[in-house]
Amino acid sequence: MTAPLSRPWIARQLRQDPPRAKSLVMTVFGDALAPRGGAVWLGSLISLLAPFGISERAVRTSVFRLVEEGWLEASRSGRRSQYRLSAQGEKRFLRAHQRVYASPSRDWDDQWTLLMMMSDQLSAPQKNALKKELLWEGFALLSSGVFAYPGDKAEALTEMLSRTGTRNKVLLLSAADQTVVGALSLTTLAHQLWPLREISKSYGQFIRRFDPLLGLQDQAAEIDPEQAFVIRTLLIHAYRRVQLHDPQLPQALLGDGWPGETAYALCSSIYQQALSASDQYVAATLQQEQATVHAVRDEFSHRFAARSALADT
């Protein structure tokens, strides 16, 4: 990924699909700042987003809105402002981190988790909040107030129910399909319960967009740190947009030819190529306003740890 070759690709991407400021701030916090403690001075954040064509005003507006929404907290030191992940924001970033950077492959014991809302105990805002969280976590809506997911979601549900104030207001069941003539099964309904066709198309678009970067590999050339950071951020920004809509179903429900594995391998390969140089750029940018830059925390040190087929070629 040499500087002369990657520059036209970056310019074309920013021209054809310019990232929105608020969404890009979220990506930078999740991928570059959360691993280093989740705090940044506003001036450093503005510098990090400048290569993407994001203006200072847009950055200020974005962080203000993210504070209002509970993702960030703000503090001041003289004339300077610092932003850090809120306790709620950090928990949600960790959940997203586990989904985005972990291999989509997983075993399944044919057991389903069913959640049923107790309608007489939940207010309308609680129902809406819990429904939004369940769909984000990959659950499918079976009928009014009834959701299903193939596998165990105990850890995510414990945190979700606590945050939405719905503890002891839902029923959780473990279920399995039974073969009965004339009865439907959850397994055969997978392609109706989840928008798998649309997600597959999105993965295909991601692959076509970033696959050309594999041809820019040149281990003898030094990767420009700023361009490595831009590539890494655009990569994760695009992958996150697709992957966070993917319910991450077991292979048994997806069938042959599911492009999620190929997209993950591609993302892993390019990410690892850009990681070292981009980390240098992040650290150097943060050092402009703070004497000490935190090292990447252990829980973030195994991103894309599983070697991909593309990485071995």
Summary of the structure (lengths in Angstrom):
residues: 313
radius of gyration: 21.2
end to end distance: 15.6
largest distance: 72.5
contacts: 895
relative contact order: 0.15
helix: 56%
strand: 12%
